[in-house]
């Protein structure tokens, strides 16, 4: 390995160390309470070192948000091996909800904070490649369903967006504990029950 290759590896390792430190702090303290200073303290490096790799907190948030989408997209990509697209779309929703609830701080960062998108806007790059790729798996699955005779006379893109939005909405309500104060008969299972009702509806389309 050349000196330049070794230095590049060391740089990438430090960059990932910063990102992992930031992610741990998000989980421990919440995103709003995480600063460049305490990220530096977490990894035992100077604030200046962090700024060498990231110009501000939004840049860190953007990279973490990209990692989150790549992870979720990876799960969706694996589901393409399921031949029956209706079965695949059911599984996608289950995987999505599991990911959201097990990674609530990351999910908040991915979908509910403006910071990652502000970073793209400030860098003159409005191409949200990670989001497009992840949504692409949902859209392809809807199109595969249509090719099998499901969802006749529907718009694949709009329908895929509706499916994504519905599952996202349920996850957001659950994460923000909005399901706890509505006196549901079964608040601990209302999200799963709601998703099952949705599946019954789309199977009739």
Buried (B, 14 or more C-beta within 10 A) or exposed (E): EEEEEEEEEEEEEBBEBBBBBBBBBBEEBEBEEBBBEBBBBBBEBEEEBBEEBBEBBBBBBBBBBBBBBBBBBEBBBEBEEBEEBBEBBBBBBBBBBEBBEEBBBBBBBBBEBEBBBEBBEEEEEEEBEBBEBBBBBBBBBBBBBBEEEBBEEBEBEEBBBBBBEBBBEBBBBBBEEEBEEEEBEEBEEBBEEBBEEBBEEBEEE
